[in-house]
Amino acid sequence: MRWSDLCLICAGQQELVANIRERGPFDRSHDYTRVLFCSACSIGELRSFSYDGFVVFGEEDEVMVWSSVLSAPDVDRLRTAFTCPTPLAGICECPQHVRAYDTSLRVNKTRLPEYGPDRHSPAGRTTATLELVDGLVEFRSVS
């Protein structure tokens, strides 16, 4: 578990439900898209994380995190409907992992501040849901 996988509300440890895509960790870069769940708060999250140690100072932040809230029922549906037998394999290129990643890119996510009280607040956070399309889980933004 990494610091960025902490709950949006209580800052406690979240369960890794699905590792949609992961590159790294390498010495100077690490990217992932994951579905996390905090059982204490009963809230799920679609989280995209990026660490880029090659960034020029002042160009952009080295660490960026984007987040969208998922309901507990959506997380439960993901657990049963995700068709890959290894949902935590972020390097998997099966149709389910590819579809989940492709659709997660289109979901509106809120960029989280790296520090401060707004980092652990669901206020103003976008919400996502999931649908089963042709037998595969897809992520959608909630209007």
GUSEMI-20621 format. One line per field, with one value per residue (C-alpha): residue number from 1; residue in one letter; x, y, z. Coordinates in steps of 0.25 Angstrom, whole numbers, always signed. Example, Ala and Ser with C-alpha at 12.3 -4.5 7.8 and 13.67 -1.06 7.14 Angstrom:
2
resi (1,2)
resn (a,s)
px (+49,+55)
py (-18,-4)
pz (+31,+29)
This chain:
143
resi (1,2,3,4,5,6,7,8,9,10,11,12,13,14,15,16,17,18,19,20,21,22,23,24,25,26,27,28,29,30,31,32,33,34,35,36,37,38,39,40,41,42,43,44,45,46,47,48,49,50,51,52,53,54,55,56,57,58,59,60,61,62,63,64,65,66,67,68,69,70,71,72,73,74,75,76,77,78,79,80,81,82,83,84,85,86,87,88,89,90,91,92,93,94,95,96,97,98,99,100,101,102,103,104,105,106,107,108,109,110,111,112,113,114,115,116,117,118,119,120,121,122,123,124,125,126,127,128,129,130,131,132,133,134,135,136,137,138,139,140,141,142,143)
resn (m,r,w,s,d,l,c,l,i,c,a,g,q,q,e,l,v,a,n,i,r,e,r,g,p,f,d,r,s,h,d,y,t,r,v,l,f,c,s,a,c,s,i,g,e,l,r,s,f,s,y,d,g,f,v,v,f,g,e,e,d,e,v,m,v,w,s,s,v,l,s,a,p,d,v,d,r,l,r,t,a,f,t,c,p,t,p,l,a,g,i,c,e,c,p,q,h,v,r,a,y,d,t,s,l,r,v,n,k,t,r,l,p,e,y,g,p,d,r,h,s,p,a,g,r,t,t,a,t,l,e,l,v,d,g,l,v,e,f,r,s,v,s)
px (+0,+5,+2,-6,-15,-21,-36,-42,-50,-42,-28,-28,-23,-32,-33,-28,-40,-34,-21,-26,-12,+1,+15,+26,+30,+43,+54,+48,+34,+21,+7,-5,-20,-27,-40,-39,-49,-50,-58,-58,-65,-72,-67,-60,-50,-45,-31,-21,-7,+5,+20,+29,+43,+47,+39,+46,+44,+32,+27,+17,+16,+24,+13,-1,-14,-28,-40,-54,-63,-70,-82,-80,-91,-82,-70,-78,-82,-68,-63,-73,-73,-58,-56,-40,-36,-25,-31,-19,-9,-7,+1,-10,-14,-26,-39,-45,-33,-31,-46,-46,-34,-39,-52,-46,-38,-51,-57,-57,-47,-44,-29,-25,-16,-3,-4,-15,-29,-35,-27,-36,-50,-60,-66,-66,-61,-66,-74,-73,-81,-79,-87,-86,-85,-83,-79,-68,-68,-67,-66,-75,-76,-88,-95)
py (+0,+14,+27,+31,+19,+25,+27,+40,+42,+36,+35,+20,+8,+4,-9,-11,-17,-16,-12,-7,-3,-1,+4,+3,+6,+10,+19,+32,+28,+21,+21,+13,+13,+5,+3,+4,+2,+7,-2,+7,+18,+9,+17,+13,+21,+20,+26,+30,+33,+38,+40,+46,+49,+55,+67,+81,+89,+98,+91,+82,+74,+62,+54,+56,+48,+48,+42,+39,+33,+19,+15,+2,-5,-2,-7,-20,-21,-20,-31,-41,-35,-33,-44,-46,-56,-48,-34,-29,-31,-17,-22,-31,-28,-37,-31,-28,-20,-13,-9,-4,+4,+10,+14,+19,+30,+36,+37,+51,+51,+62,+65,+64,+74,+67,+72,+79,+77,+76,+64,+56,+61,+56,+70,+74,+60,+54,+41,+29,+17,+4,-3,-17,-16,-29,-36,-26,-16,-1,+11,+23,+37,+41,+54)
pz (+0,-4,+3,-9,-6,+7,+8,+4,+17,+28,+22,+26,+18,+6,+0,-14,-21,-36,-41,-55,-61,-55,-60,-50,-40,-46,-40,-46,-50,-46,-52,-48,-49,-38,-31,-16,-5,+10,+18,+30,+21,+12,+0,-13,-22,-36,-34,-45,-39,-47,-42,-52,-46,-60,-58,-59,-47,-48,-61,-53,-40,-39,-33,-38,-33,-39,-32,-35,-24,-26,-18,-9,-18,-31,-24,-20,-35,-39,-30,-37,-51,-54,-63,-61,-51,-47,-44,-37,-49,-54,-65,-71,-85,-85,-91,-77,-72,-86,-86,-72,-74,-87,-81,-68,-76,-81,-66,-61,-49,-39,-37,-23,-16,-11,+3,+12,+17,+3,+0,+9,+6,-3,-5,-19,-24,-37,-36,-45,-47,-55,-66,-71,-87,-95,-82,-78,-68,-73,-65,-67,-61,-54,-59)
